[in-house]
Amino acid sequence: MIKLLIVDDSALMRRQLNAIFQAEGDFEIRLARNGREAVEENLAFEPDVITLDINMPEMDGLTALSLLMAQRPVPVVMVSSLTEKGAMATLEALNLGAVDYIPKPGGTISLSMVEIEAEVIAKVRAAARARLKTARGLAARIRGEVSSSRPKTQVEPRRSTIRRAGTRGDGVVLIGVSTGGPRTLEDILPVLPADFPWPVLVAQHMPPSFTKPFAERMNGLCALEVSEVSRPTPVEPGHIYIGKGGADMVLARRVGKLTALPRPENPDFLWHPSVELLGRSALEHCDPANVIGVILTGMGHDGADSFAELKKRGARTIAESEETAVVFGMPAELIERGGANLVLPAERIADQIQIWVERS
């Protein structure tokens, strides 16, 4: 049995989530109405996984999350609204140690959880097996001192010996990631120096309202410029491009220039922005010898086929290792297909990317 604690101030939401998981037959469930009760039940019930609402009276979800992680760390799936404010709070929660999030399809009090029932079940089951990452800024959060983002001016210029790309054509780094991605990307992207000579394209599975706040948050943490791809964008050195949620990001040639394009979600693919489609577009428009592909934490197999084909044609690829992956699904699929040159923990990936670029 999986011990699940459902935390939400809405009686309706508690009933809906309780019914979804009771029907599964292998969940032992308790309910809590606010963050204070969540903290108490975490110690008394000792759940394997928690769903935690963000907006609650008496003690909000972020405060509760900080205390949960300090007292008895447990996989937490946040339940948030599909608003920019909800997205910013969710990103802070992921930074504090939450594993994943469930976006309410109908707003703060959703009447249509049945629309995402399969997603909810999959995310909670995956979270129950997930590897917890150390929460950043936890002590400061408990003191009420942490901010959800930092201004760009706080990023110190990094020294680098990386030389500029030469005559081998366009170089590009592709990163595919899902569950646990925002926190994992903070171990990688801020390490890249301001003079990094290749553009970086990131397909992170996220809903439409989340990717812009996520890009803005990462822009405050990175020496490189970070932006959401919401229109055709020529890719340039010194930039990180985040695929827009609710769309797929692909590479194309426009007047001979490598360009990132947002495309409507392709219904033939399960996850969006699609890592698989990004990889296929690189196969079509890039010299694989000038491609570095990275598959990070996440459920499923998105990107495994195209990234394995990229490696077969001469690209260099990395799969995040099981020791750091929150969910060892996507990296494991790449490894199983023989598509990974290297299997590395998250904290070593940025250095390896730089080594490969130096040798290009």
C-alpha positions as CSV (number, residue, x, y, z in Angstrom):
1,M,0.0,0.0,0.0
2,I,1.1,3.6,-0.7
3,K,0.4,5.9,2.2
4,L,-1.0,9.2,0.7
5,L,-1.7,12.4,2.5
6,I,-4.0,14.8,0.6
7,V,-3.8,18.4,1.8
8,D,-6.3,21.0,0.5
9,D,-8.5,23.6,2.2
10,S,-11.3,22.9,-0.3
11,A,-13.6,20.0,0.8
12,L,-14.5,19.5,-2.8
13,M,-10.9,19.1,-3.9
14,R,-10.3,16.7,-1.0
15,R,-13.3,14.6,-2.0
16,Q,-12.3,14.5,-5.7
17,L,-8.7,13.5,-5.0
18,N,-9.7,11.0,-2.4
19,A,-12.1,9.4,-4.8
20,I,-9.5,9.2,-7.5
21,F,-7.0,7.4,-5.3
22,Q,-9.5,5.2,-3.4
23,A,-10.6,3.8,-6.8
24,E,-7.0,2.7,-7.4
25,G,-7.2,0.2,-4.5
26,D,-3.6,0.4,-3.3
27,F,-3.6,3.7,-1.5
28,E,-4.0,4.3,2.3
29,I,-5.3,7.9,2.5
30,R,-5.6,10.6,5.1
31,L,-6.9,14.1,4.6
32,A,-5.7,17.5,5.9
33,R,-7.3,20.9,5.6
34,N,-4.3,23.2,5.9
35,G,-0.6,23.3,6.2
36,R,-0.6,23.0,10.0
37,E,-2.5,19.7,9.8
38,A,-0.2,18.6,7.0
39,V,2.9,19.1,9.2
40,E,1.2,17.2,12.1
41,E,0.1,14.3,9.8
42,N,3.5,14.0,8.2
43,L,4.9,13.0,11.6
44,A,1.9,11.0,12.8
45,F,0.8,9.2,9.6
46,E,4.3,9.1,8.0
47,P,3.0,9.2,4.4
48,D,5.0,7.9,1.4
49,V,3.8,10.9,-0.7
50,I,1.8,14.1,-0.1
51,T,-0.4,16.2,-2.5
52,L,-0.2,19.8,-1.2
53,D,-2.3,22.8,-2.1
54,I,-0.5,26.1,-2.3
55,N,-3.2,28.6,-1.3
56,M,-4.5,27.7,2.1
57,P,-5.6,29.6,5.3
58,E,-3.8,29.3,8.6
59,M,-0.6,28.0,7.0
60,D,0.1,28.2,3.2
61,G,1.6,25.4,1.2
62,L,5.0,26.9,0.8
63,T,5.4,27.4,4.5
64,A,4.2,23.9,5.2
65,L,6.5,22.5,2.5
66,S,9.5,24.1,4.2
67,L,8.5,22.6,7.6
68,L,7.8,19.2,6.0
69,M,11.3,19.1,4.4
70,A,13.0,20.2,7.6
71,Q,11.2,17.8,9.9
72,R,10.6,14.7,7.8
73,P,11.4,14.9,4.2
74,V,8.8,13.3,2.0
75,P,8.0,13.4,-1.8
76,V,5.5,16.2,-2.3
77,V,3.3,16.9,-5.4
78,M,2.1,20.5,-5.3
79,V,-1.5,21.3,-6.4
80,S,-1.5,24.7,-8.1
81,S,-3.6,27.0,-10.3
82,L,-2.8,27.6,-13.9
83,T,-2.0,31.3,-13.4
84,E,1.3,33.2,-13.5
85,K,1.1,33.7,-9.7
86,G,0.4,30.0,-9.3
87,A,3.4,29.2,-11.6
88,M,5.8,31.4,-9.6
89,A,4.7,29.8,-6.3
90,T,5.0,26.3,-7.8
91,L,8.5,27.1,-9.1
92,E,9.5,28.2,-5.6
93,A,8.0,25.0,-4.2
94,L,10.1,22.9,-6.6
95,N,13.2,24.8,-5.5
96,L,12.4,24.0,-1.9
97,G,12.2,20.3,-2.7
98,A,8.7,19.4,-4.1
99,V,9.0,16.6,-6.7
100,D,6.2,17.6,-9.1
101,Y,3.0,19.6,-9.4
102,I,-0.6,19.0,-10.5
103,P,-2.1,22.0,-12.3
104,K,-5.8,22.5,-11.5
105,P,-7.5,22.6,-14.9
106,G,-10.4,24.7,-13.7
107,G,-8.7,27.3,-11.4
108,T,-8.3,27.5,-7.7
109,I,-11.3,25.2,-7.0
110,S,-11.4,22.7,-9.9
111,L,-14.6,21.0,-11.0
112,S,-12.8,19.0,-13.7
113,M,-10.1,17.0,-12.0
114,V,-11.5,14.0,-13.9
115,E,-9.9,15.6,-17.1
116,I,-6.5,15.0,-15.7
117,E,-7.1,11.9,-13.6
118,A,-4.6,9.7,-15.4
119,E,-1.9,12.4,-15.1
120,V,-2.6,12.9,-11.4
121,I,-2.3,9.2,-10.6
122,A,0.9,8.8,-12.7
123,K,2.5,11.8,-11.0
124,V,1.7,10.7,-7.5
125,R,2.8,7.2,-8.1
126,A,6.1,8.4,-9.6
127,A,6.6,10.8,-6.7
128,A,6.2,8.0,-4.2
129,R,9.2,6.4,-5.8
130,A,11.2,9.6,-6.5
131,R,14.6,10.5,-5.2
132,L,14.4,13.7,-3.1
133,K,16.9,16.5,-3.8
134,T,18.2,18.7,-1.1
135,A,16.0,21.8,-0.9
136,R,17.8,25.1,-1.7
137,G,17.4,28.0,0.7
138,L,15.4,25.9,3.2
139,A,16.8,27.5,6.3
140,A,16.2,31.0,4.9
141,R,12.7,30.0,3.9
142,I,11.9,29.0,7.4
143,R,13.2,32.4,8.6
144,G,11.0,34.0,5.9
145,E,14.0,35.5,4.1
146,V,14.1,33.6,0.8
147,S,13.0,35.2,-2.5
148,S,11.6,33.3,-5.4
149,S,14.1,34.9,-7.8
150,R,17.3,36.9,-7.9
151,P,18.0,40.0,-10.1
152,K,20.3,39.5,-13.0
153,T,22.9,41.8,-11.4
154,Q,23.6,39.3,-8.7
155,V,25.1,36.8,-11.2
156,E,28.8,37.3,-11.2
157,P,30.6,37.1,-14.6
158,R,32.3,33.7,-14.9
159,R,35.8,33.3,-16.2
160,S,36.2,30.8,-19.0
161,T,38.8,29.4,-21.3
162,I,36.2,28.2,-23.8
163,R,37.1,29.2,-27.3
164,R,34.5,30.4,-29.8
165,A,33.1,27.8,-32.3
166,G,35.2,27.7,-35.4
167,T,34.5,26.5,-38.9
168,R,32.6,23.3,-38.1
169,G,29.2,25.0,-38.4
170,D,26.4,25.6,-35.9
171,G,26.9,24.0,-32.6
172,V,23.9,23.5,-30.3
173,V,23.1,21.9,-27.0
174,L,19.7,20.2,-26.6
175,I,18.3,19.3,-23.2
176,G,15.2,17.3,-22.6
177,V,13.7,17.1,-19.1
178,S,10.4,16.5,-17.2
179,T,9.6,15.6,-13.6
180,G,12.2,17.2,-11.3
181,G,13.5,19.3,-14.1
182,P,13.4,22.9,-12.8
183,R,15.4,22.0,-9.7
184,T,17.9,19.8,-11.7
185,L,18.4,22.5,-14.3
186,E,19.5,24.8,-11.5
187,D,22.4,22.5,-11.1
188,I,23.4,22.8,-14.7
189,L,22.5,26.0,-16.5
190,P,23.9,28.5,-14.0
191,V,27.3,26.8,-14.3
192,L,27.7,27.6,-18.0
193,P,29.8,30.8,-18.4
194,A,28.7,34.0,-20.0
195,D,31.0,33.3,-23.0
196,F,29.6,29.9,-23.7
197,P,29.8,29.7,-27.5
198,W,26.8,27.4,-28.3
199,P,23.1,28.1,-27.9
200,V,21.2,25.9,-25.4
201,L,17.7,24.7,-26.2
202,V,15.6,23.2,-23.3
203,A,12.4,21.2,-23.7
204,Q,11.0,21.1,-20.2
205,H,7.5,19.5,-19.9
206,M,5.4,22.4,-18.6
207,P,1.9,23.9,-19.1
208,P,1.6,27.2,-21.1
209,S,1.5,29.5,-18.1
210,F,4.6,28.1,-16.4
211,T,7.4,28.4,-19.0
212,K,7.6,32.2,-19.1
213,P,8.0,32.6,-15.3
214,F,10.4,29.6,-15.4
215,A,12.5,31.3,-18.0
216,E,12.5,34.6,-16.1
217,R,13.5,32.8,-12.9
218,M,16.4,31.0,-14.7
219,N,17.5,34.3,-16.3
220,G,18.0,35.6,-12.8
221,L,20.2,32.6,-11.9
222,C,22.3,32.2,-15.1
223,A,25.2,34.1,-16.7
224,L,23.7,33.4,-20.1
225,E,20.5,35.1,-21.2
226,V,17.4,32.9,-20.8
227,S,14.2,33.4,-22.7
228,E,11.0,31.6,-23.6
229,V,10.6,30.7,-27.3
230,S,7.2,32.2,-28.1
231,R,7.9,33.2,-31.8
232,P,10.5,32.3,-34.4
233,T,13.9,33.1,-32.8
234,P,17.3,32.8,-34.5
235,V,19.5,31.0,-32.0
236,E,22.6,32.8,-30.8
237,P,25.7,32.0,-28.7
238,G,25.3,33.1,-25.1
239,H,21.6,32.3,-24.9
240,I,19.4,29.6,-23.4
241,Y,16.0,29.0,-25.0
242,I,13.1,27.5,-23.1
243,G,10.4,25.8,-25.2
244,K,7.0,27.5,-24.6
245,G,4.4,25.3,-22.8
246,G,1.4,24.3,-24.8
247,A,3.6,24.1,-27.9
248,D,6.5,22.1,-29.3
249,M,9.9,23.7,-30.0
250,V,11.7,22.7,-33.2
251,L,14.8,23.8,-35.1
252,A,14.7,25.0,-38.7
253,R,16.7,27.0,-41.2
254,R,15.5,30.5,-42.0
255,V,17.7,32.3,-44.6
256,G,20.4,29.8,-43.7
257,K,20.2,30.7,-40.0
258,L,19.4,28.1,-37.4
259,T,16.1,29.2,-35.8
260,A,14.0,27.9,-32.9
261,L,10.3,27.8,-33.8
262,P,7.2,27.2,-31.6
263,R,4.7,24.8,-33.2
264,P,1.2,23.8,-32.0
265,E,1.3,20.6,-29.9
266,N,1.6,17.5,-32.1
267,P,-1.1,15.1,-30.9
268,D,1.0,12.1,-32.0
269,F,3.3,12.8,-29.0
270,L,2.4,12.4,-25.4
271,W,4.6,15.1,-23.7
272,H,5.0,18.8,-24.5
273,P,7.2,20.6,-25.3
274,S,8.3,17.5,-27.1
275,V,11.9,16.4,-26.6
276,E,11.5,13.8,-29.4
277,L,10.4,16.5,-31.9
278,L,13.3,18.8,-30.9
279,G,15.7,15.9,-31.5
280,R,14.2,15.0,-34.8
281,S,14.4,18.6,-36.0
282,A,18.1,18.6,-35.1
283,L,18.6,15.5,-37.1
284,E,17.1,17.3,-40.1
285,H,18.8,20.7,-39.8
286,C,22.1,20.2,-37.8
287,D,25.4,18.3,-38.3
288,P,25.2,15.7,-35.5
289,A,28.9,16.2,-34.9
290,N,28.0,19.7,-33.7
291,V,25.2,18.6,-31.4
292,I,25.3,17.8,-27.7
293,G,22.2,16.1,-26.3
294,V,21.3,15.7,-22.7
295,I,18.4,13.8,-21.2
296,L,17.6,14.5,-17.6
297,T,15.1,13.3,-15.0
298,G,11.5,12.6,-16.0
299,M,8.8,9.9,-16.5
300,G,8.4,8.2,-19.8
301,H,10.7,7.9,-22.8
302,D,10.4,11.3,-24.5
303,G,13.4,12.0,-26.7
304,A,15.0,8.6,-26.3
305,D,14.6,7.6,-29.9
306,S,15.8,10.8,-31.6
307,F,18.7,11.4,-29.2
308,A,19.8,7.8,-29.7
309,E,19.7,8.4,-33.4
310,L,21.7,11.6,-33.0
311,K,24.4,9.6,-31.1
312,K,24.5,7.0,-33.8
313,R,25.2,9.7,-36.4
314,G,28.0,11.3,-34.4
315,A,26.4,13.6,-31.7
316,R,27.6,13.4,-28.1
317,T,25.0,12.6,-25.6
318,I,24.6,12.4,-21.8
319,A,22.0,10.7,-19.7
320,E,21.6,11.8,-16.1
321,S,22.5,9.0,-13.7
322,E,20.1,7.2,-11.4
323,E,21.9,8.6,-8.3
324,T,20.7,12.1,-9.0
325,A,17.6,11.7,-11.2
326,V,14.4,12.5,-9.3
327,V,12.7,10.0,-11.6
328,F,15.0,7.7,-13.6
329,G,12.6,7.2,-16.5
330,M,13.7,9.3,-19.5
331,P,17.5,8.8,-18.9
332,A,17.0,5.1,-18.4
333,E,15.2,4.8,-21.7
334,L,18.1,6.6,-23.5
335,I,20.6,4.3,-21.9
336,E,18.6,1.2,-22.8
337,R,18.6,2.3,-26.5
338,G,22.4,2.6,-26.4
339,G,21.9,6.4,-26.9
340,A,24.2,7.7,-24.1
341,N,27.9,8.4,-24.6
342,L,28.1,9.1,-20.8
343,V,25.9,8.6,-17.8
344,L,26.6,11.4,-15.3
345,P,25.2,12.9,-12.1
346,A,23.6,16.3,-12.6
347,E,26.3,18.3,-11.0
348,R,28.9,17.0,-13.5
349,I,26.9,17.6,-16.6
350,A,27.7,21.3,-17.2
351,D,31.5,20.6,-16.9
352,Q,31.3,17.8,-19.4
353,I,29.4,19.9,-21.9
354,Q,32.1,22.6,-21.6
355,I,34.8,20.0,-22.2
356,W,33.2,18.8,-25.3
357,V,32.6,22.3,-26.6
358,E,36.3,23.1,-26.0
359,R,37.3,20.1,-28.2
360,S,35.0,21.1,-31.0
